[in-house]
Each structure stands twice: as structure tokens, then as C-alpha cells.
């Protein structure tokens, strides 16, 4: 079984086709989820994703029910402890970025999808500590996670992300800092 899994992962098994599929659904409190997967067995992946939604009071939706709520953007993450916000803003503007935000020692630079690599390279050339550069789904609007739903939402994301075929999970919710502190106490 292990040898077959290794061969499957390295592409040594003939006839194996990997598909990229997206699942859309809603979690507790009407929070929208977009789950991106790469799989060799669509039926298995669909069942696993549906199971996680159901287990945490959500439901799998139809194609298009969530995707209109998000936009694909480039996101470059900088180590805020090794650079300051002002120098990051200057370099990001010069490289063609759209937005720069700082939160908890992490500086996030947002770009158009096609500008991601140019902006990341520009930030590196400016000597800034780029930790990651990737395409992400950014929601247009955020839903505030209520106390009764917040723990279920976090569990849903964690369990969904733990599925082997899932490559990215996006959701349009935000949890207030004081509520997050309460949840962390319970865990």
C-alpha cells in the first residue's frame, strides 16, 4: 500500500489522472466556504468533503453558490519583525502592489493575480524578508463569527484542511480577537 501510494504520488502509475475541482458550501452562521482540491478519485473526495460539511453543521452547495463572493488575488507575506511597515509599503508600491496590511507581526501585501511574481521579486530585490507568495481567494465581504458558531467554524476549516486531496480552504468569516481568546481558553 505504501509503495503504491509513493508510485501514485510520483506519477509512476500509468493512466492515473489528477483533476482539480472546487466545492462550494455554507457552514454555521451562513459562512461561505470554497474548497479547492486535487484528486484522482472525484467520488471519494466529494464524499469526504460532504462528510466534513455535515459533521460541523454545514452543507455542500451547488457550483456557483459561493464563488461569486471571492476574488483570486496574489498575496505576499513578509516577516514584520525583520522589516518595518513603512519600508514594506514603499517597496510594495514601487513593485505594483494593491494593498499592504500589518497584523500581529506579519505584513501582507495584496496584488492582482498576474502581478504576484513581479511584486514578490520586487520585494526580494528591495531586501525584504518574503516568507511566502501565493494565489489566494479573498472574500468581498466578511461575516462576523458569532460565539455559538465560531468553534464549529474553526473545526470545520481544520478538518477540511486535513483531508488529503484538499489544497486550499477559503471562507468569508472573521472572529473578533476577544472571542478568539475565549475559544483558545476552551481548547
C-alpha positions as CSV (number, residue, x, y, z in Angstrom):
1,X,0.0,0.0,0.0
2,X,2.8,2.4,0.9
3,X,4.7,1.6,-2.3
4,X,1.6,2.1,-4.4
5,X,1.0,5.5,-2.7
6,X,4.5,6.6,-3.4
7,X,4.3,5.5,-7.0
8,X,0.9,7.3,-7.3
9,X,2.5,10.5,-5.9
10,X,5.5,10.4,-8.2
11,X,3.4,9.6,-11.3
12,X,4.8,6.2,-11.9
13,X,1.4,4.5,-12.1
14,X,0.2,4.6,-15.8
15,X,-3.3,6.0,-16.5
16,X,-3.7,7.9,-13.3
17,X,-5.3,11.3,-13.9
18,X,-5.4,14.1,-11.3
19,X,-8.3,16.5,-11.5
20,X,-8.6,19.9,-9.9
21,X,-12.1,20.5,-8.6
22,X,-13.7,23.1,-6.3
23,X,-16.5,22.5,-3.9
24,X,-18.7,25.3,-2.5
25,X,-20.9,25.3,0.5
26,X,-22.0,27.0,3.7
27,X,-21.0,26.5,7.3
28,X,-22.6,27.5,10.5
29,X,-23.9,31.1,10.6
30,X,-24.2,31.3,6.8
31,X,-20.4,31.4,6.3
32,X,-19.4,30.7,2.7
33,X,-16.7,28.1,2.0
34,X,-14.7,27.5,-1.2
35,X,-12.7,24.2,-1.0
36,X,-10.1,23.6,-3.8
37,X,-9.0,20.0,-4.3
38,X,-6.6,18.0,-6.5
39,X,-7.8,14.3,-6.7
40,X,-7.5,11.1,-8.6
41,X,-10.9,9.9,-7.3
42,X,-13.6,12.6,-7.6
43,X,-16.3,10.4,-5.9
44,X,-14.1,9.7,-2.8
45,X,-13.2,13.4,-2.5
46,X,-16.9,14.6,-2.9
47,X,-17.9,12.1,-0.1
48,X,-15.1,13.3,2.2
49,X,-15.9,17.0,1.7
50,X,-19.6,16.4,2.1
51,X,-19.0,14.5,5.3
52,X,-16.9,17.3,6.9
53,X,-19.6,19.9,6.0
54,X,-22.3,17.7,7.5
55,X,-20.4,16.9,10.6
56,X,-19.9,20.6,11.5
57,X,-23.4,21.9,10.7
58,X,-22.7,23.0,7.2
59,X,-23.8,21.8,3.8
60,X,-22.3,21.3,0.4
61,X,-23.8,23.7,-2.2
62,X,-24.0,23.7,-6.0
63,X,-21.4,25.2,-8.3
64,X,-21.5,29.0,-8.3
65,X,-23.3,29.4,-4.9
66,X,-20.1,30.8,-3.3
67,X,-17.5,31.6,-6.0
68,X,-19.1,34.9,-6.8
69,X,-18.3,36.1,-3.3
70,X,-14.5,35.8,-3.7
71,X,-11.7,37.1,-6.0
72,X,-8.4,35.4,-6.7
73,X,-5.6,37.6,-5.7
74,X,-1.8,37.4,-5.1
75,X,-0.6,37.5,-1.6
76,X,2.9,38.0,-0.4
77,X,3.7,37.6,3.3
78,X,6.6,39.4,4.9
79,X,8.2,38.9,8.3
80,X,7.2,42.1,10.2
81,X,9.8,41.5,12.8
82,X,12.6,41.8,10.3
83,X,11.3,44.8,8.4
84,X,9.1,47.8,9.1
85,X,5.7,48.7,7.6
86,X,6.9,51.9,6.0
87,X,9.8,50.3,4.0
88,X,7.4,47.4,3.0
89,X,4.8,49.9,1.8
90,X,7.4,51.9,-0.2
91,X,8.8,48.7,-1.9
92,X,5.3,47.3,-2.5
93,X,4.0,50.4,-4.2
94,X,7.1,50.6,-6.3
95,X,6.7,46.9,-7.3
96,X,3.0,47.5,-8.2
97,X,1.1,46.1,-5.2
98,X,-2.5,47.0,-4.5
99,X,-2.6,46.9,-0.7
100,X,-0.3,46.4,2.4
101,X,-1.6,45.5,5.8
102,X,0.1,44.6,9.1
103,X,-1.4,42.3,11.7
104,X,0.4,40.7,14.6
105,X,3.9,41.0,13.3
106,X,3.0,39.8,9.8
107,X,2.9,42.2,6.8
108,X,0.6,41.1,4.0
109,X,0.9,42.5,0.5
110,X,-2.0,42.1,-1.9
111,X,-1.6,42.1,-5.6
112,X,-3.5,41.5,-8.8
113,X,-3.3,37.8,-9.7
114,X,-1.0,38.4,-12.7
115,X,1.4,40.7,-10.7
116,X,2.2,38.2,-7.9
117,X,5.6,37.1,-9.0
118,X,6.7,40.6,-10.2
119,X,5.7,42.1,-6.8
120,X,7.4,39.2,-4.8
121,X,10.6,39.6,-6.9
122,X,10.5,43.4,-6.3
123,X,10.2,43.0,-2.6
124,X,13.0,40.5,-2.5
125,X,15.2,42.9,-4.6
126,X,14.4,45.6,-2.0
127,X,15.9,43.3,0.6
128,X,12.6,42.5,2.4
129,X,12.1,39.0,4.0
130,X,9.5,37.3,1.8
131,X,8.1,34.3,3.6
132,X,5.6,33.2,1.0
133,X,4.0,34.3,-2.2
134,X,0.8,32.5,-3.4
135,X,-2.5,32.9,-5.0
136,X,-5.4,33.0,-2.6
137,X,-9.2,33.5,-2.6
138,X,-10.1,36.9,-1.0
139,X,-13.7,37.3,0.1
140,X,-15.5,40.5,-0.9
141,X,-17.4,40.7,2.4
142,X,-16.8,39.2,5.8
143,X,-19.3,37.6,8.1
144,X,-18.6,38.1,11.8
145,X,-18.4,34.7,13.5
146,X,-20.8,34.6,16.4
147,X,-19.8,32.9,19.7
148,X,-22.1,29.9,19.2
149,X,-20.7,29.2,15.7
150,X,-17.0,30.2,16.0
151,X,-15.7,26.9,17.4
152,X,-17.6,24.9,14.8
153,X,-16.3,27.1,12.0
154,X,-12.7,26.6,13.2
155,X,-13.2,22.9,13.5
156,X,-14.7,22.7,10.0
157,X,-11.8,24.5,8.5
158,X,-9.3,22.4,10.4
159,X,-10.9,19.1,9.4
160,X,-11.4,20.2,5.8
161,X,-7.8,21.2,5.5
162,X,-6.7,17.8,7.0
163,X,-8.3,16.0,4.0
164,X,-5.6,14.6,1.7
165,X,-7.0,15.9,-1.5
166,X,-7.7,19.5,-0.2
167,X,-5.2,22.1,-1.4
168,X,-6.9,25.3,-0.1
169,X,-9.9,26.3,2.0
170,X,-11.3,29.8,1.8
171,X,-14.1,31.2,3.9
172,X,-15.6,34.6,4.4
173,X,-15.7,34.9,8.2
174,X,-13.9,36.9,10.8
175,X,-13.7,36.2,14.5
176,X,-13.1,39.1,16.9
177,X,-9.9,39.0,19.0
178,X,-11.7,38.7,22.3
179,X,-13.9,35.8,21.1
180,X,-10.8,34.1,19.7
181,X,-9.2,34.4,23.1
182,X,-12.2,32.7,24.7
183,X,-12.1,29.9,22.2
184,X,-8.4,29.3,22.8
185,X,-9.1,29.0,26.5
186,X,-11.6,26.2,25.8
187,X,-9.1,24.3,23.7
